[in-house]
Amino acid sequence: MKEKRWLLRKDYDLETVEKLAEALGVDKIIATLLVERGITTFEDAKHFFRPSLDQLHDPFLMKDMDKAIERINNCIRNKERLLIYGDYDVDGTSAVALVYSYFHAIHPNICFYVPDREKEGYGISKQGIDYAHEEGVTLIIALDCGIKANEQADYARSLGIDLIVGDHHLPGDEIPNCVAVLDPKRPDCPYPYKELSGCGIGFKIVEAYMEQKIGVKLCDTFQEHEFGKRKAQETLKLKLLKYLDLVAVSIASDIVPMTGENRVLAAFGLKVINTCPRPGIEAILRHSKIEPRNESDRMGHPEEGYFCKSLNITDLVFLVGPPINAAGRIRSAFDSVKLLLCESPQNPKDVETAKELAEEIHKFNTQRKDLDSVATETAKKIIESSPELQRRKSIVLVDDNWHKGVVGIVASRLVEAYYKPAIIFTRSTDDMYVGSARSIKEFDVHAALEQCSDLLEHFGGHKCAAGVSLRPENYEAFVARFEQIVEEGLADEQMVPEIMIDAEVSFADHITPKFLRILEQFSPFGPDNNVPIFLSKNLVDTGFPRRVGSNHLKFSAIEFEKRSRPYSAIAFQLGDHLDRMKRGSHFDLCYMLENNYWNGKTEIQLNVKDIRFSE
């Protein structure tokens, strides 16, 4: 296990912390956490702790949104055939389900399409455009893809098909020639928030269409006498709310920043999932052993939620996202879209269809786990048997037998194990090498791929993750150049995993009921609003540490000098520390505070990230 660097954050102004603590009447630790997140005033804190749908930006601030809505209006008015096209991952399939379900209710002449991962690869494919042409489609709305689809846009136009792109990936040098290209990351797009998910872009399209039809906007403020407009705004909120469960799933699974609009959308999406989940999502969760509460209990106490535990973003990441992804990895993402389109708990057909599809997708996910496990172990053996590979600062591997659907997961596993940028390739049916790149936070893998673009057939993605394809004859040259870029771009000390600690706390002095209540309101958590990591020093175990599961360490910690109340702790993959803890050694912990639900009870637990024992 790699040794980790502990870094205590100090990138905040102490005077600002003190002023905010006084203004809010909170502990300085709480004020510190807020300032670290860019929240420096009472008004900032109000928006942070009380997310509201009227905090969302006007969708028409997004470049080309007016053109997109005008074209959609014409499509519906003229009863044209409309196709919703999306990527095969969680973000893409949830985006397709959201936009399709809304427009299908008002425009039955509609269909959807998701490319085959193995045969078509990522993005808008010629095969998908040909399908649209055969179906008599005259307008395609592409979601979570298309920002670099210049040739595909031209091809669609040659067949008489208009294209609206709704993407959130980084654009290339030239924007596709389409009816509208909606992407906040366009250099010429004035939209204030740049980090929406692909499904988030789809939601903004629906929001814009509904606002135009109803005649009010979520962000509008009205006078007291404008009762009709305020009532229309509330109706708009209720109509949009039903789609936010899908947006929350996409935000969680695509690991976009949990800031600004994303945090608002995720917060309300979680409320929908926890109170009235669509059958598609509930069916997935039942396979994860998350059971609904007794129906009579729900009727009596609806505020306690639908499930036996309150679901959070982490639950969506680990319990909902992987099964949805698995369908596209193993067979067809059409199944995932169909599952997410089961949206009415009152419709017995939706409920039954969701159960059947979730059963199939559960099998795919089990198969995906097996493929992932075998490929990961094979990759590790290759690395461990080669001193040359171990010396490199990057990992680039190819194996014709690895399944295309799991190469991204394998790359993630290797980054976690070796803390190096990793790209895993396999051979596709057209004899190309296709792969997925994952990176550490210190290295921009997308920028590195740009420096290798002359060797690549295609690439696209983000700073930390990307898809890439190349010809086999260019593989060795690519490996050498990519390693050189990583070698020059990463210092040795950056190759050591880092734990950024938000604050040092004392069990006795800081972890109070009020502190915990306020801390819960920092959720939903995610990138740029991560669960706070705390440091506590000079702790001892209360006497019964044990190893559980796959080398996890379960124990109970107490402050030695202050004899504070003990806290239960779980340290994943740190079971090798058991002997030292049994000997009564003193230790420091960095950890997250979390609610642990077990056997119908919830207790505060320390989720330990690392342990340092005193000499």
C-alpha positions in Angstrom: 0.0 0.0 0.0 1.3 3.4 -1.0 2.2 5.8 1.8 0.1 8.9 1.7 0.9 12.6 2.1 -1.2 14.4 4.8 -1.7 18.0 4.0 -3.7 20.3 6.3 -5.5 23.0 4.3 -4.5 26.5 5.1 -5.7 28.2 1.9 -8.1 30.5 3.7 -8.1 33.9 5.5 -8.4 33.6 9.3 -10.1 37.0 9.6 -12.7 36.0 7.0 -13.3 32.7 9.0 -13.8 34.6 12.3 -16.2 37.1 10.7 -18.3 34.4 9.1 -18.4 32.3 12.3 -19.7 35.4 14.2 -22.3 36.2 11.4 -23.6 32.7 11.4 -23.2 31.9 15.1 -21.3 28.7 14.3 -18.1 27.0 15.4 -14.9 28.2 13.7 -14.4 24.8 12.3 -17.7 25.0 10.4 -16.8 28.6 9.3 -13.4 27.3 8.0 -15.1 24.5 6.0 -17.4 27.1 4.4 -14.6 29.5 3.5 -12.6 26.7 2.0 -15.6 26.2 -0.3 -15.6 29.8 -1.3 -18.5 30.8 1.0 -17.5 34.0 2.8 -20.8 35.9 3.5 -24.1 35.3 5.3 -25.8 35.5 1.9 -23.4 32.9 0.4 -24.1 30.6 3.3 -27.9 31.0 3.0 -27.7 29.9 -0.7 -25.4 27.0 0.3 -27.5 25.7 3.1 -30.9 26.4 1.5 -30.7 25.3 -2.2 -33.7 26.4 -4.2 -34.8 25.9 -7.8 -35.0 29.6 -8.3 -31.2 29.7 -7.9 -30.9 28.0 -11.3 -29.7 30.2 -14.2 -31.8 31.3 -17.1 -31.4 28.5 -19.7 -31.6 31.1 -22.5 -28.2 32.5 -21.3 -26.7 29.4 -23.0 -25.6 30.1 -26.5 -27.9 28.8 -29.2 -30.6 27.8 -26.7 -33.0 30.2 -28.5 -32.2 28.5 -31.9 -32.7 25.0 -30.3 -36.1 25.8 -28.9 -37.2 27.5 -32.1 -36.2 24.3 -34.1 -37.9 22.0 -31.6 -41.1 24.1 -31.8 -41.1 23.8 -35.6 -40.5 20.1 -35.3 -43.5 19.6 -33.0 -45.7 22.1 -34.9 -45.0 20.3 -38.2 -45.3 16.8 -36.7 -41.8 15.9 -37.8 -40.0 12.8 -36.7 -37.7 13.6 -33.7 -34.8 11.4 -32.5 -33.1 11.7 -29.1 -29.6 10.4 -29.3 -27.3 9.8 -26.3 -24.1 8.2 -25.1 -24.2 4.7 -23.6 -23.0 5.6 -20.1 -25.1 6.7 -17.1 -24.9 10.4 -18.1 -26.0 9.7 -21.7 -28.7 7.2 -21.0 -30.2 9.3 -18.2 -30.2 12.3 -20.5 -32.0 10.4 -23.2 -34.6 9.1 -20.7 -35.2 12.6 -19.4 -35.6 14.5 -22.8 -37.4 11.6 -24.5 -39.9 11.1 -21.7 -40.8 14.9 -21.6 -41.2 15.3 -25.4 -42.9 11.9 -25.9 -45.8 13.2 -23.7 -46.5 16.1 -26.1 -45.1 14.7 -29.4 -45.6 11.0 -30.0 -43.7 11.1 -33.3 -40.4 10.5 -31.4 -37.8 7.7 -31.0 -34.4 7.4 -29.3 -31.0 5.9 -30.1 -28.0 4.8 -28.2 -24.8 3.7 -30.0 -23.4 0.2 -29.5 -20.2 0.5 -27.5 -18.5 -2.4 -29.4 -19.6 -1.7 -32.9 -20.0 2.1 -33.0 -17.9 3.5 -30.2 -18.4 6.8 -28.4 -20.3 9.7 -29.9 -22.5 10.3 -32.8 -22.0 7.5 -35.3 -22.7 7.2 -39.0 -24.8 4.1 -38.2 -26.9 6.1 -35.8 -27.5 8.8 -38.5 -28.4 6.2 -41.0 -30.9 4.7 -38.6 -32.4 8.2 -38.2 -32.7 8.6 -41.9 -34.4 5.2 -42.3 -36.9 6.2 -39.6 -37.8 9.4 -41.4 -36.2 11.6 -38.7 -35.6 15.3 -39.6 -34.3 16.5 -36.3 -31.8 14.8 -33.9 -31.1 16.1 -30.4 -27.7 14.6 -29.4 -27.0 14.6 -25.6 -23.7 14.0 -23.8 -21.8 13.8 -27.1 -21.4 15.7 -30.4 -19.2 18.6 -29.5 -16.5 17.3 -31.9 -18.9 15.7 -34.4 -18.1 18.0 -37.3 -18.1 15.3 -40.0 -21.3 13.7 -38.6 -23.1 17.0 -38.6 -22.2 17.5 -42.2 -23.3 13.9 -43.1 -26.7 14.4 -41.3 -27.3 17.6 -43.2 -26.6 15.9 -46.5 -29.5 13.5 -45.6 -31.8 16.4 -44.7 -31.5 15.9 -41.0 -31.0 18.8 -38.6 -28.8 18.3 -35.5 -29.0 20.0 -32.1 -25.9 19.1 -29.9 -26.3 19.2 -26.1 -22.9 18.4 -24.7 -20.6 19.2 -21.7 -17.3 18.0 -23.0 -14.4 20.2 -24.1 -14.9 21.5 -27.7 -12.3 21.1 -30.4 -10.9 24.0 -32.5 -14.0 24.1 -34.6 -17.6 24.0 -33.5 -19.8 21.6 -35.5 -22.1 23.2 -38.1 -25.4 22.5 -36.6 -28.8 24.2 -35.9 -27.6 24.7 -32.3 -24.6 23.6 -30.2 -25.4 23.8 -26.5 -22.2 23.5 -24.4 -21.3 25.9 -21.6 -17.6 25.0 -22.3 -17.8 26.7 -25.7 -15.4 29.7 -25.5 -18.2 31.9 -26.8 -20.9 30.7 -24.5 -21.8 33.2 -21.7 -23.7 30.7 -19.6 -22.5 31.4 -16.0 -22.1 27.7 -14.9 -19.8 25.6 -16.9 -19.9 22.2 -15.1 -23.4 20.8 -15.9 -23.6 17.0 -16.7 -24.8 15.9 -20.1 -28.2 15.1 -18.5 -28.0 18.6 -16.9 -27.8 20.0 -20.4 -30.8 17.9 -21.4 -32.7 19.3 -18.4 -31.9 22.9 -19.4 -33.4 22.2 -22.8 -36.6 20.9 -21.2 -36.6 23.8 -18.7 -36.2 26.3 -21.6 -39.0 24.7 -23.6 -41.4 24.7 -20.6 -40.5 28.3 -19.6 -41.3 29.5 -23.1 -44.6 27.7 -23.1 -45.7 28.7 -19.6 -44.4 32.3 -20.0 -42.4 32.5 -16.7 -38.9 31.5 -15.7 -37.6 29.8 -12.5 -35.2 32.7 -11.9 -37.9 35.4 -12.2 -39.0 37.4 -9.2 -42.5 38.8 -9.0 -44.3 41.4 -7.1 -47.0 40.5 -4.5 -49.8 41.5 -6.8 -48.5 39.2 -9.6 -50.2 36.2 -8.0 -50.9 34.5 -11.3 -47.2 34.6 -12.4 -46.1 33.3 -9.0 -48.6 30.4 -9.2 -47.4 29.6 -12.8 -43.8 29.5 -11.5 -44.7 27.1 -8.8 -46.5 24.9 -11.4 -43.3 25.0 -13.5 -41.2 23.9 -10.5 -43.5 20.9 -9.8 -43.4 19.8 -13.4 -39.6 20.0 -13.6 -39.1 18.3 -10.2 -40.0 14.8 -11.5 -37.0 14.8 -13.8 -34.4 15.7 -11.2 -33.9 12.2 -10.0 -32.3 11.4 -13.4 -30.1 14.6 -13.2 -28.9 13.6 -9.7 -28.0 10.1 -10.9 -26.0 11.6 -13.8 -24.2 14.2 -11.6 -23.2 11.5 -9.2 -22.1 9.0 -11.8 -20.3 11.4 -14.1 -18.4 12.9 -11.1 -18.9 16.5 -12.1 -18.3 19.3 -9.5 -20.9 19.4 -6.7 -21.1 23.2 -6.9 -23.5 25.8 -8.1 -26.4 24.5 -10.2 -25.2 20.9 -9.9 -25.6 21.0 -6.1 -29.1 22.5 -6.4 -30.1 19.9 -9.0 -28.6 17.0 -7.0 -30.2 18.1 -3.7 -33.7 18.2 -5.2 -33.0 15.0 -7.2 -32.1 13.1 -4.0 -35.4 14.4 -2.4 -37.3 12.9 -5.3 -35.5 9.5 -5.1 -35.9 9.4 -1.3 -39.6 10.2 -1.3 -41.1 9.0 -4.6 -38.5 7.1 -6.7 -39.4 6.1 -10.2 -39.8 2.3 -10.5 -36.7 2.0 -12.7 -34.5 3.4 -9.9 -36.3 1.5 -7.1 -35.9 -1.8 -8.9 -32.1 -1.2 -9.2 -31.9 -0.4 -5.5 -33.8 -3.5 -4.5 -31.1 -5.6 -6.1 -28.6 -3.7 -3.9 -30.6 -4.8 -0.8 -32.0 -1.3 -0.2 -35.6 -2.0 0.8 -38.5 0.4 1.0 -40.1 0.9 4.4 -43.4 -0.6 5.2 -46.2 1.1 3.2 -48.3 1.9 6.3 -45.2 3.5 7.9 -44.6 5.6 4.9 -48.2 6.8 4.9 -47.9 7.8 8.6 -44.4 9.4 8.4 -43.8 10.4 4.8 -41.0 12.8 5.9 -38.9 9.9 6.9 -38.5 8.8 3.3 -39.4 5.9 1.1 -36.4 3.6 1.9 -35.2 2.2 5.2 -32.2 4.5 4.9 -31.8 8.0 3.4 -29.9 7.7 0.2 -27.1 10.0 -0.6 -24.8 10.8 -3.6 -22.4 7.9 -2.6 -25.3 5.5 -2.8 -26.1 6.7 -6.3 -22.4 6.4 -7.3 -22.0 2.8 -6.1 -25.5 1.3 -6.2 -27.3 2.9 -9.0 -24.7 4.0 -11.5 -22.8 0.7 -12.1 -25.8 -1.4 -13.0 -27.1 1.3 -15.5 -23.6 1.4 -17.0 -23.4 -2.4 -17.1 -26.1 -2.8 -19.8 -24.1 -0.6 -22.2 -20.8 -2.3 -21.3 -22.1 -5.9 -21.8 -25.0 -5.8 -24.2 -27.1 -2.7 -25.1 -27.7 0.6 -23.3 -31.2 0.6 -24.8 -32.1 -1.6 -21.8 -30.9 1.2 -19.4 -32.9 3.8 -21.2 -36.0 1.6 -21.1 -35.5 1.0 -17.4 -35.2 4.7 -16.6 -38.3 5.4 -18.7 -40.3 3.3 -16.2 -41.3 6.5 -14.3 -44.7 6.1 -12.8 -45.1 4.2 -9.4 -48.9 4.3 -10.0 -48.6 2.4 -13.4 -48.5 -1.4 -12.8 -46.9 -1.9 -16.3 -44.0 0.4 -15.4 -43.5 -1.3 -12.1 -43.5 -4.8 -13.7 -41.3 -3.8 -16.7 -38.8 -2.2 -14.3 -38.5 -5.4 -12.3 -37.8 -7.4 -15.4 -35.3 -5.0 -16.8 -33.5 -4.6 -13.5 -33.2 -8.4 -13.2 -31.5 -8.5 -16.6 -29.3 -5.5 -15.8 -28.3 -7.1 -12.5 -27.0 -10.1 -14.5 -25.0 -7.8 -16.8 -23.5 -6.1 -13.8 -22.4 -9.4 -12.3 -20.9 -10.4 -15.6 -19.2 -7.0 -15.8 -17.7 -7.5 -12.3 -16.2 -10.8 -13.4 -14.7 -9.3 -16.6 -13.4 -6.3 -14.7 -11.8 -8.5 -11.9 -10.0 -10.8 -14.4 -8.7 -8.0 -16.5 -7.5 -6.0 -13.5 -5.6 -9.0 -12.1 -4.0 -9.7 -15.5 -2.9 -6.1 -15.8 -1.4 -6.1 -12.4 0.5 -9.2 -13.1 1.9 -7.7 -16.3 3.1 -4.6 -14.3 4.5 -6.6 -11.4 6.5 -8.8 -13.7 8.2 -5.9 -15.6 10.7 -3.7 -13.8 10.6 -1.4 -16.8 6.8 -0.9 -16.5 7.2 -0.3 -12.7 9.8 2.5 -13.4 7.5 4.4 -15.7 5.3 7.2 -14.5 2.4 6.1 -16.7 0.6 2.9 -17.3 -0.4 2.0 -20.9 -1.4 -1.5 -21.7 -3.2 -3.4 -24.4 -4.8 -6.9 -24.5 -7.0 -8.1 -27.4 -8.9 -10.3 -24.9 -10.0 -7.5 -22.6 -13.7 -6.5 -23.0 -14.2 -3.1 -24.4 -16.9 -2.4 -21.8 -14.5 -2.6 -18.8 -11.3 -1.0 -19.9 -12.3 2.3 -18.2 -12.9 0.5 -14.9 -9.6 -1.4 -15.2 -7.8 1.9 -15.8 -9.5 3.4 -12.7 -8.4 0.3 -10.6 -4.8 0.7 -11.7 -4.7 4.4 -10.9 -6.0 3.6 -7.5 -3.4 0.8 -7.0 -0.3 2.6 -8.4 -1.3 6.3 -8.4 -0.2 6.9 -12.0 -2.1 8.0 -15.1 -3.4 4.9 -16.9 -4.7 4.1 -20.4 -6.1 0.6 -21.1 -6.6 -0.5 -24.7 -8.3 -3.5 -26.3 -8.8 -4.3 -30.0 -12.2 -3.4 -31.5 -14.0 -5.2 -34.3 -12.6 -2.8 -36.9 -9.0 -3.7 -35.9 -8.5 -0.4 -34.0 -7.1 -0.1 -30.5 -9.8 1.6 -28.4 -9.2 2.5 -24.8 -10.0 4.6 -21.7 -7.7 6.9 -19.9 -7.9 7.8 -16.2 -5.6 10.1 -14.3 -4.5 11.4 -10.9 -5.6 14.9 -10.0 -2.2 16.3 -10.5 -2.1 15.4 -14.3 -4.4 16.6 -17.1 -4.8 13.5 -19.3 -6.9 15.3 -21.9 -4.2 17.9 -22.5 -1.6 15.1 -22.8 -3.7 13.4 -25.4 -3.9 16.6 -27.4 -0.1 16.6 -27.6 -0.4 13.1 -29.1 -3.3 13.9 -31.5 -1.3 13.2 -34.6 -1.0 9.5 -33.5 -4.6 9.2 -32.6 -7.8 8.5 -34.5 -10.1 10.0 -31.9 -10.0 11.2 -28.3 -12.2 13.3 -26.1 -13.1 13.7 -22.4 -12.0 15.6 -19.3 -8.9 16.4 -17.3 -9.2 13.2 -15.4 -10.9 10.8 -17.8 -11.0 10.3 -21.6 -11.7 7.9 -24.4 -9.1 7.3 -27.1 -8.6 5.2 -30.2 -5.6 4.6 -32.5 -4.2 2.3 -35.2 -2.2 -0.6 -33.9 0.9 0.5 -35.9 0.9 3.8 -33.9 0.7 2.1 -30.5 4.4 1.9 -29.6 5.0 5.5 -30.7 2.1 6.7 -28.6 3.3 4.8 -25.5 6.7 6.4 -25.8 5.4 9.9 -26.3 2.7 9.7 -23.6 5.3 8.5 -21.1 7.6 11.4 -22.0 4.8 13.9 -21.5 3.9 12.4 -18.1 7.6 12.2 -17.1 8.0 15.9 -17.9 4.7 16.9 -16.3 4.8 15.1 -13.0 7.3 15.5 -10.3 8.2 12.5 -8.1 6.5 14.0 -5.0 3.2 14.3 -7.0 3.3 10.5 -7.5 2.5 10.0 -3.8 -1.3 10.0 -3.0 -2.4 13.0 -1.1 -5.0 13.4 1.6 -6.2 16.9 1.9 -7.3 17.5 5.5 -9.9 20.2 6.0 -9.4 20.8 9.8 -7.9 19.3 13.0 -10.6 18.6 15.5 -11.0 17.2 19.0 -13.6 14.6 19.7 -14.5 16.3 23.0 -14.3 19.9 22.0 -15.8 19.9 18.5 -17.9 16.9 17.6 -21.1 18.1 19.2 -24.7 17.4 18.2 -25.0 20.9 16.7 -21.7 20.4 14.8 -23.0 17.2 13.3 -26.4 18.7 12.4 -24.7 21.5 10.5 -22.2 19.2 8.9 -25.1 17.1 7.4 -26.3 20.3 5.7 -23.1 20.5 3.7 -24.5 17.6 1.6 -24.9 16.7 -1.2 -21.2 16.0 -1.4 -19.0 15.6 -4.5 -16.0 17.1 -6.2 -15.3 20.6 -5.0 -17.6 20.0 -2.1 -16.2 16.7 -0.8 -17.1 15.2 2.5 -14.8 17.1 5.0 -11.7 15.1 6.1 -10.7 15.7 9.7 -7.6 15.1 11.7 -7.6 13.9 15.3 -4.4 13.2 17.3 -3.2 11.1 20.2 -6.0 8.5 20.0 -6.2 5.0 21.4 -8.4 2.0 20.7 -10.8 1.0 23.4 -9.6 -2.6 23.3 -11.4 -4.7 20.7 -10.0 -4.0 17.2 -10.6 -6.7 14.6 -10.1 -7.4 10.9 -13.4 -7.7 8.9 -14.2 -8.4 5.3 -11.4 -8.0 2.8 -8.7 -6.8 5.1 -10.7 -3.9 6.6 -9.9 -2.8 10.2 -12.8 -2.3 12.6 -12.1 -0.5 15.9 -13.3 2.1 18.3 -11.2 5.3 19.0 -11.1 7.5 22.0 -8.9 10.6 22.8 -6.2 9.4 25.3 -5.8 12.6 27.3 -9.4 13.9 27.3 -11.1 10.6 27.6 -13.8 11.7 25.2 -16.7 9.4 24.2 -15.5 6.6 21.9 -16.4 6.6 18.2 -16.8 3.4 16.1 -14.4 3.4 13.1 -13.9 1.5 9.9 -10.6 1.6 7.9 -11.0 0.0 4.5 -8.0 -2.0 3.3 -6.0 -1.1 6.4 -6.3 -4.4 8.2 -2.5 -4.8 8.3 -2.5 -2.3 11.1 -4.3 -4.7 13.4 -1.3 -5.9 15.4 -0.1 -2.4 16.2 -3.5 -1.4 17.4 -3.8 -4.5 19.5 -0.6 -3.5 21.3 -2.3 -0.3 22.5 -0.2 2.1 20.3 -1.3 5.7 20.2 -2.2 7.0 16.7 -3.5 9.9 14.7 -6.4 9.5 12.3 -7.6 11.3 9.3 -11.2 10.4 8.6 -14.7 11.4 7.4 -17.7 11.5 9.8 -20.6 9.6 8.4 -23.9 8.0 9.4 -23.6 4.2 9.4 -26.9 2.4 9.0 -27.0 -1.2 10.3 -29.8 -3.4 11.5 -32.3 -0.6 11.6 -30.0 1.7 13.6 -28.0 4.7 12.6 -24.8 5.8 14.4 -21.9 8.2 13.8 -18.9 6.4 12.4 -15.4 7.4 11.5 -14.6 6.4 7.9 -10.8 6.3 8.2 -8.7 7.4 5.3 -5.3 6.7 7.0 -3.6 5.9 10.3 -0.3 7.1 11.7 1.0 5.4 14.8 3.2 7.1 17.3 6.8 5.7 17.6 
